Amino acid sequence: MNQKIVGKDKRDWIRAFPLIEKIIETEEVVWINPEKENFSPESGVIKKEEIVDAEERLERFAPFIMRSFPETAASGGLIESPLLEISQMKKRLMKMSKEEIKGRLLLKGDHALPIAGSIKARGGIYEVLKIAESLALSEGMISTDDDYGMLQEDRFRQFFSNYSIAVGSTGNLGLSIGIISATLGFQVTVHMSSDAKQWKKDLLKRKGVQVREYPSDYSQAVEMGRQQCGEDERCFFIDDEHSRDLFLGYAVAPMRLEKQLKEMDVRVDEDHPLFVYLPCGVGGGPGGIAYSLKMLYGEHVQCFFAEPTHSPSMLLGVMTGKHDAISVGDFGIDNRTDADGLAVGRPSSFVGKTVGPYLTGIYTVEDQMLYKLLYNLYQTEEIKLEPSALAGMYGPVQIARNGWFSANYSAEQLQNSTHIVWATGGSLVPDEIMESYLQKGNV
């Protein structure tokens, strides 16, 4: 008897969505959203005022961040990353793929974000800061007009030590939350799945974070974190699958990106389309960024999510409309990938329902291609990323190969276009491990 998957036989799912057959075979695929909607700020689940509020909160914390993390001094305590032109990598991509990439190719360098060295420094750190602010305000220890640099004082650390924070993570979210929580004085536990890299666990332990490891995947780590906080009213669980605050922390990024694009004389309008490629795990980071980009640029920006061939959870969830009711395991896909931050078998329903309607498409990439791209990016631009961060790099090739660009834009529009690959992590990777990554890609 065939096992039912959300009420249907596997064969029925394949008949309804023929692409599933290739997805099951872990082949690289491109899915273009046939029901994509135009973004409407009025009907959006998240309002612009909420994103502005998040940005203002991060600005209030800038003095504390600058004093706690001197590497942020140049940016005045703002946790931000560079926007880089990678023209040599563009030439290498075209040579590798035999596909023409028209327009400029830029890299949003979230691998270089201070404190946590990944995109998770945005959402993860933001949510912890919001918790800290709420607690301190409720006790009358601060007001929003104060210099938040005072949160470095021992009295605040002692106060926050009465509370705990927990999170389930495959790696980078745990790093960002563990580091900032420990700095503030919280008791913090990171529940980590078997996919998490050992060096990330070791780094957290050195920062004074309690790390609990599980032989299963991301879902179990999240469940154990929920369970921990369910038993303790002074524990805050940071829920990567459902958190609105994580989402808002990520959504601040495009507001800052807008200024960077203007500084680089990059126009975004009907004649100058913008294409953005975002590596996707459970979905919070790319979801918050894509949503905010659509709020800023509407139909002048097209957003694509990128997943490993062995962990296409958001693709299955959004394509079928079943979101977190469906998992890669339901189709016999093993969810094993070296792209640890993307090793998620079941996507966020909140992100899928909030952002899915506005996504232009989702594509998948093989692990070996991630390593090959990693090696070639270092050779051409001397930029070091971790494997998962390269998922976005294959986007311009995949979408060009699919024929979507030429079917939807004129040659002139494409020549005036800009592609942004979102680099999600890499600067904290130990040298010996990065060297092994480069060797894997040099084939």
N, C-alpha and C positions, 0 to 999 in steps of 0.2 A: 504494500500500500504506500502511495506517495505521501510524504509528510506535507501537511498544509502549512503554507507561509501566509500569515495574516488572512486565513480563510480561503486561499487559492493553492492549487497545485503549482509546482515550479513550472511545468509546461504551460500553464495558463498565463503565468507572469511573462514568460518568454514570448508567447503569442501577442500579449498586450504591449510589451516593450522588447522588441527583437534585440536591442543592444545588450540586454541582460546576458544573452548567450556569450558574447565576447567578454563581458565583464566577469562572468563565471570562469572563463578560461584565462583570466588575468592578463588579457591583451590590453594594450594601450587603446583608449577610445576617446572620442570627442562627442559630447552631448550638447546640442544647442537647444535651449529652452523654447519649445514650440508655443508655450502659453505665457511668454514674458509680458509683463505689464509695464506701462509707463509709470514712473514714480510720481506719487502725489503727496506732497508734504502734509496736506490736510488729512489724508486717510492713513498716514503712517502711524505705526504703533509707538514709535519714539519721536518725541517732538524736539525741534531745534533748541528750544529753551533748555531742555534737559542736557543737551550736549554743551551748550554755553555754560550752564551751571557747573558741569564737570570740569570744563577748562578753567573756570574761575577758582574752583577748589584746588586744582593742581597749582595754580599761581599763588594761592595763599600758603601752600606748603613749600613753595620754592626756597624760602630761607632755611627751613629745616633740612630739606634735601641737600642744599648747597653745603651746609655745615657738616652733615653726616657723611656725605659722599663728595669729597673735594673734586673728583673728576667732573662734577657738574658745574663747577665754578664759571667756566667760560660761557655757559648758557644761562647763568643766573639762577641755577637750581631747577631749570626745566629739563625734563627727561626727553630729549629729542635726538633725532638721527639725521645724517646728511642725505641729500638727494644727489646722485652721481650719474654723470653720463658715461656709458660703457660702450663706446663706439667700436673699440677693438673686439669686444666680445660679440657685438652685433655681426661684424665681419666673420668671426669664427663660427657663429651659429649658422650663418648662411652657407659657409663652406661645408660644415658638417652635414647639414640637412638638404642642401641643394634647393632650398626654398628662399625666395626673395622676401626680405623684411623691409617694408617701406616705412619711412618716418624715423624718428629718434628713438633710441633705446636707453632708458634710464633705470637706475637701481635705487630703490628706497631702502637705505641702509639700516634697517632695524636690527641687523646683526651687531651693530655698533652702539646700540642704546646703552647708556650708562647703567650701572648697578647690576642688571641681570643679563645683559648681552643678547637680548632677544625681544621679539614683539611683545612677549608677556610682561615686559617692564611697563607696558602701557596699562592694560586692564588689571593685571594682578596687583600692581603697586597702588593703582588708583583705588581699588575696592578696600584695601587695608587702610589707606589713608582716610577714606570716608568713615570707616568704622571707628578709627582713632578719634577723628574730629567729633563724631556724634557722641562718643563716650565722654570726651573732655568737656564738650559744651553742656551736656546734661548734668555734669557735676559742677558747673560754673567755674571750671579751671581755666577756660579761655573764652574769648569772644572772637567773632570773625574779623574784628578790626585789629586784633593783636598781631604782633610779630610771631609767627609760628616757629621761629627759630628756638623759642623757649621750650619746645617739646623735647629738646635734647636734655633738659634738666633731669636730675635723678628722681625728683618727685613724680614726674610723668612716667618714667620707666617703672617705678614702683607701683604706680596706679595701674598701668597697662598689664603688669605681671599678674594681676588678679583675674585676667581674662585669657582665653586661649583661642587660637585660630587653627582650623584644619582645612586641608584641601586634598583632593585626589588628583594625581598628575602622572603623565608619562615622562615629565622632566622639566621643561622650561617654565611652566606655570608654577610648579613647586619651587623652583629656584627663585623666582621673583617674589613670591609670597613669603617664602621662608626667610629670605634676606631682609626684606623691609619689616616684617613682623618682629624678627629678632632684634633689629636695630631699634625699634620703638619700645621693646621690652615685653611684648606678648609671649606667652607660652605658645609654641607653634609646632604642629605635627603635620608632616607631609606623608601622605599615603601613596606609595609609588608602585606602579605595575612592573611586571617583568620586562617590559619594553624599555624602561628607563635605563640610560647609560650609567655605568658605575661611577664615572667621574662626577656626574651631577649629584649622586647620592653622597659621595665623599665630600664634595664642596659644601653641601648643606650641613653635614655633620660638623664640619670645621667651623661653621657659623653658629653652632649651638642649637641647631634645629633637630627635633626628634624625627627620624625617618623610619617609617614602617614599610616593609617590603612584602609583596604578595606574588605568588607564582602565576597568578592569572593575569588578565589584561586590565586595561584602563577602567572598565566598568566596575570591577571588583574594588579597585582602589578608591573610586568615587563613593561606592556604597559604604565602605568602611569609614570613610571620612564623615559621611552623613550620620552614620550610626554613632560615632564618637560624640558629635555635637548634639544629637538627639537626646543624649543622656546627661547633658550639662547645659544649664541655662546661661552660663557665662562663656560658652563656646560659640564661636561664629564659624559656620561652614561656608566656604567659598565654592559655589556650585558652578563649575565650568559649563554645565549643560543648560542651566536655566537663569544664570545671574544677569539681571538688568544692569547692575553696576559695572561688572566686567565689560559688558557690551559698550557702555557709555565711555569707559576709559579708553577703549580702542577707537571709539567714534570721534574722539578729539583729534586724532592724527590727521585726517584730511583737512581740518581747519588750518592746521599748521603747514600741511603740504601745499595748500593753495598759495600761501605766501612764498614758499620756495619756488613754485612753478613760475610765479610772476618775476621773481628775482632772476630766474634763468631765461626769461623772455619766452616762456611756453604759453601759448594761447590755447584755450579750450572752448570751442564753439562748434557750430555745425560744420564749418569748413576745416576745423582742426580737432578731429576726434581724439579722445583719450581712451586707451585700452589698458586695463589694470589686471594683473595676474597674481592671485593670492593663494599661497599654500593653505590647505584646509585640513584640520583635524576634527575636533568636535564642532568647530564652527564659530566660536565666539570672536576670535581675533579678526578673521577675514570678514565675518558678518558685520561687525561694528564698523569696520573700515568701508566696506562696500555700501552699507546703508548711508553713511555720512557722505560718501562720494556722490551717491545718487541725489542726496539732498542738495548738494552744492551745484552739481553740473547736469542733473537730469539725464536726458537722452544723449548728451554729448559725451558721456562716459559709459563704457561697456566693461562690466566686471566679470571675470572668469575665476572660478575656484579650481585648484589643482590638488589631486590626491594620488597616493601610491596605488598601483594596480592591485595590490593585495589588501588595501584598506579603503575601498571606494564607498564609505558609508554615507556621506552627504549626497553623492551622486544617486545612490539607490533611494535614499529618503526623499529627495526633492523630485526626482524623476517619477517615482510611483505615487507621490503625494502621501506616503505613509509615515514619513519622517522617523521618529524614534520607535515606531512600532515595528520597524523592519531593521535587520542587521545583516552585515556581510556573512556572518556565520549561518544565517538561514539559507544561504545559497552555497554553502560549502567553501567559502573563501576564508583563508586561514588568518587574516589580519596580522601577518608577520612581515615587517618591513624594517629596514635600517633607518628609515625616516621616523625616528621615535616619536617626535612631536605630532606626527600625523597617524600614528598607529591606533586608530579609534574604530571600533566595530559598529557603533551605534551613534548616529549624529544627534545634535541638539535639536529638539523639536521647536524650541523657542526661536532659534536662528533660522531653521528651515522655513518656518511659517512666516517669520518677519522679513527675511531677505530673499528667500527662494523665488518669489514672484518677480523680482527685479533683476535676477541674475541672467546674464546673456548665455552662459554655458558653464559646463564643468568638464574637465578632461583628466585623464590619468597618465601617470608616468612610471616606467619600470625603475627599480632601484639602481640597476647598473647605469642607466642613463643619468640618474642623479649624480653618481660618482663621476661620470664622464664630463658632465657640465661643471661640476665642482673643480675638477682638474683644469679644464679649459678656461674657466673664469680666473683662476689663479695665474695661469700662464699668460693671459692677455691683459688682466687688470690688476694683478697682485692683490686680489680680494679673497679672503678665506671665509667660506660659509660652511655650516654643517649640512649634511645631505638633504634633510627635509626642506631647507631654505632654497634649494635649487629647483623645487617643483614648479615655481612660477617661471623659471627661466625658459622652460620648454614651450610656454604658452604661445608666443608669436609664431613659432614653427608649427605647432599643432593646429592652430586656428587657420594659418595660411594654407596648410596642407589640406584642411577640411574644405577650403573654398569659400568660407564664410565672409572673409574680408572683401574679396572681389565681387561677391554676390550682393553686398550691402553698401559698398562705398565706391566712389569714382577713383580713378587713378590719382587725380589731383588731391582729393581728400586724404587718401592713404599716404601720399608723399608728404603731406602737411601734418600727419598724425604723430602722436607720442605714445610709446609703450612704456609702462612702468611695471617692473618686476619687483615684487615686495620680498626683500630678503629678511627672513624671520629670525635667524639666529646664527651664531658661529664664533663670536669674538672671545668667548670664554673657554672654547675647546682647548684642552692641553695640547702642547706642540707635538708630542709623540703620537697622539691620536689623530691630529690633523694630518700628520705625515702619512699615517696609514690610509686615511681617506684619499689623499692625493695619489698614492700608489695604486689604490683600487681603480681610480679613474684614468690612470695612465696606461690604457690598453688599446 
